[in-house]
Amino acid sequence: MSNDHFSGLALIVGSSGLIITMSLHPTGHVAPEQIEPMIRMLIAVHALALACIPVMFLGALGLSRRFGSHDHMAMTALVVYTFALMAVMNAAVADGLVTPAVLRQMVASAGAQSASDGWRMISHYNFYVNQGYAQVFVAASSVAIVLWSAATWHSKELARGLGIYGCILGAVTLLALLSGNLSLDKHGFGMIIFAQAAWFIGAGGLLWRAESKTGVVG
């Protein structure tokens, strides 16, 4: 398997895993007897997300290498996307590992109002921490996709249609985020993940079809 094939496969597999994560992510209020099954699902989907992060990095590394070390936009995109992956890793830990522990403590302290209120405060704080990291991920990953997409016009390494889609996607996402019109709940964040996954899967498919490191893809 060539480096391009490996990188393309990594982007496709990693993006597919993130789609599954958002599709199965629990949402809304549940009855007390459903708390434990919901917690197990929360841990499972975020464990999958955490496993996908290094896979996405490997794919992103191969994608930037495809453009060549002389392409500063592609290399900058890799650095920015790595920063984004670090942020989303922290978001996944907060939501998938910290939240379950807090929820169990809330259930255990249901009979003591003061203790229950304390754990609710911790839960709210953890939610805001998760949201902060999610915002960093959305902003940084959008910038990275714009940079990779813009690099296609200079190097012609990827199909220009994918470059156009990436530039529009990144710009619209950043505008929505910075204007405060983008809610990063399951639906809003999921929409971003699905839209970005389409770009990464497209890039992965083009890398998979590549015949040589120096040839033009798409």
Secondary structure, DSSP 8 states (H G I E B T S, - for coil): --HHHHHHHHHHHHHHHHHHHHHH---S---GGGHHHHHHHHHHHHHHHHHHHHHHHHHHHHHHHHH-TT-HHHHHHHHHHHHHHHHHHHHHHIIIIIHHHHHHHHHHTTT-HHHHHHHHHHHHHHHHHHHHHHHHHHHHHHHHHHHHHHHHHHH--S-HHHHHHHHHHHHHHHHHHHTT----SHHHHHHHHHHHHHHHHHHHHHHHH--STTS---
